[in-house]
């Protein structure tokens, strides 16, 4: 077996790991087969393991031939399937030639918009989008636009606006992924300038400003316009909406959330209607945070692995806090990072702390979790109606959102309880989730809200 994989280590629970690998390869095989990517099927047939992938139960790994089969599977899937990739393969690259010229055009356009906003040409849009009662916060917001302009220009100049040659964005369910140090854009991003691609940079640039600016919610989501200042001030799309309005790249106005009260009996009062709307907003924010947090975990696993594998690392070393965070997530989603004893921990001799071994198996498990959590975000964004149903009423079709009238009208039932019910409904919507039950998926969404600075 390859020493980079956990399938023979005595510290690890071997039968569950091997059963999980079997699920991973079956799901990956099913995905690529559905997309008619014949190269994987040919490769599996060439090494004689296609039958194993389709088998109902894993092989007996005490058998040498079975372990040989497993090693062949790992090699094939690392080579052929983007869902199982070693860090370092198929590197992201900055555009060149005509693509670089296209990117420069869009960067120039976006930074010009930010500079205009920062110098007072869009104060009315700032006031409207951020619901400002006065001008006290205008300088703070405009300073953020200045920093976004500088940050985007810095990443462009440092060739850190990269094209996704590894298929990572598809894994993550993201249109782009950006931090203060790097931005990963779709591999076709610089084929030509389009309004949508400019909108992408208008949004992603605020993730360059600070890691504290995240994606709480998006324009069009319930609660976007009524969010409080702590949420707005750390939400990328509030800044992006100002920029879109100023640049004339407005998104279409969303349809308002419809709350359908019970068909019989008293209509919902305005406070009860507002309670439902607030619950949907809270539920969508929880789902988005869960996905964003899992994305953070996946990205930082790659960061730690690259640090481990590099003898010329120039960036900051992983911190103890980061490692505790990753260990916690490993426990939650049944990876292997938290099994650090027994020789599995790795480190560079000259630099603490001791780092966990991170394998392609761990990446694969986390990528399945990412896909599950992104489906939940899609469920939340797709809900245009909340049905308020009397006791015994049939549930709406298609996993549509609903609440019971008894809960909505009961003043003792808090809004957060209704939001929790909606999150639970979201976890029942995926057709083929990685986690075994909706309850397990709900536990994961809830767990992603832990205060990591207290670990």
Buried (B, 14 or more C-beta within 10 A) or exposed (E): BEEBBBBBBEEBEBEEBBEBBBBBBBBBBEBBBEEEBEEBBEBBEEBEBBEBBEEEEBBEBEEEEBBBBBBBBBBBBBBBBBBBBBBEEEEBEBBEEEBBEBBBBBBEBBBEBBBBBBEEEBBEBBBBBBEBEEEEBBEEBBEBBBBBBBBBBEBBEEEBBBBBBBBBBBBBBBBBBBBBBBBBBBBEBBEEBEEEBBBBBBBBBBBBBBEEBBBBBBBBBBBBBEBEEEBBBBBBBBBBBBBBBBBEBEBEEBEEBEBBBBEEEEEBEEEBBBBBBBBBBBBBBBBBBBBBBBBBBBBBBBBBBBBBBEEEEEEEEBEEEBBBBBBBBBEBBBBBBBBBEEEBBBEBEEEEEEBBBBBBBBBBBBBBBBBBBBBBBBBBBEBEBBBBBEEEBEEBEEBBBBBBBEBBBEEEBEBEEBBBBBBBBBBBBBEEBBBEEBEBBBBBBBBBEBEBEEE
